[in-house]
Amino acid sequence: MSSDRTTVLLVEDDQNIVDLVRANLMARAHHVVVSKDGCDAVAMVEAHDPDAVLLDLMLPGVDGFELCRELRERSPVGIIVLSARRAETDKVRALNLGADDYMTKPFGIEELLARINATLRRSRPAPAEPPPPEEVVRAADLEIDLAARKVTKAGELVHLTPTEFALLREFATNPGVLLTHATLLRRVWGQGYETQTEYTRVYMARLRSKLEDPDGPSLFVTEPRSGYRFVPQPRRSSL
């Protein structure tokens, strides 16, 4: 991945959309690579190491949902789904498979550009960002290194996507504070997402599955119809 030029992989079979998106991204100094059927998308991610993937779900060569899952298993790259499928079940399914965002067709190019920029901000924080009040947050056997963007559980590295880490960061820097759905959506995804509560539901479930012990206390407490609190448990002392 180049440090001074953004690379976007566009996985789309509609040539009109390819031309529109590619022209607008190139006009803003982005490098664009295209997969027309999705069959070579995984190989292109490995070859080009893109900063973001724009993924159509209805592809002639592969199942878009399966491709989303495979891309997420192989890379932390930001994935924005572009799809004509409008059902909430499709959106939730894509988010569960690792998508960072979901846009329905037809879409405005300015909105697409804003969502790409929001995804890039999560994966590439601004260097001028002020240091967090506490560099390492500990909760039971969990260690969250905010500066290094690294999470370990019982000494083992936990792999989080940039969006998952951005969400966790909000909790780690606000322990015990009720963070509403709207607050989390605005801070993690950006302005205009405040009503998209399926995003927080799906990503909270992802964090819980990776960070909480099934038989242990909850790190994230749900406040019905409001939001969530991060309630870090003290580290257990060895006897």
C-alpha positions, 0 to 999 in steps of 0.5 A: 500500500502506498503511503501517499496514494490511495489504491481502490479495488472496484469489483463491479461488472456494470461498465457504466458504474465502472467508468463513473466511479473510476473517473471520479476517483482518478480525478481525486488522485486515487489509483483504481484497479478493476475486477469485472467478475470477482473471480480474480478479486482475492488475487488482486487484493494480494497483488495491489494491497488496496486501501479499500474495496468497493464490492458489488454483490451480484457478480457473474463469476462468484457469489458476492457474499462469499467473496466478502467473507473470503476478502475479510478472512484474508485482509483487514482492507476496508470493504464497502458493498455497492449493491442493488439489494435493499433488504435489511437482511442483505445489509446485516448479512454483509456486515456480519461477513466483514463489510465495513459499509453498505450502499444501495444502488443507485448512489451519488458519487459524492456520498460514495467519496465521503464513505471511502474517506470515512473508511480510510480515516478508520484504517489510516488515522491522521498523524496529528491525532492527539495521544490518548489519555492512557496508552494501554487499557487493561480489562481482565486478560485483555490489553488494548494498546491504543498507540500501536493499535494492537489488542491481546487477550491472555497474551495472544494477538486478537486480529481486529479490522480497522472498523472493529478497532475504531469502535473498541477505541471509543469504549476503551477511552470512555470506560463506564460511559454510556455511548449511544448508538448515534454517538458511536455511529457518528464517531466511528462511521461518520456524519449521516450514519446516526440512524443505521443502528444495524451497524452497531448491533452487528459490530458489537456482536463481532467485538463480543465474539472476539473479546469476551469469554463465553462463561465470563462477565460481559465487557460490553453492557447493553443499555436497552434502546440507548447504547452500550457501556464498556465495563472493564473487569479487573485483572485476576490475581495469580494465587 
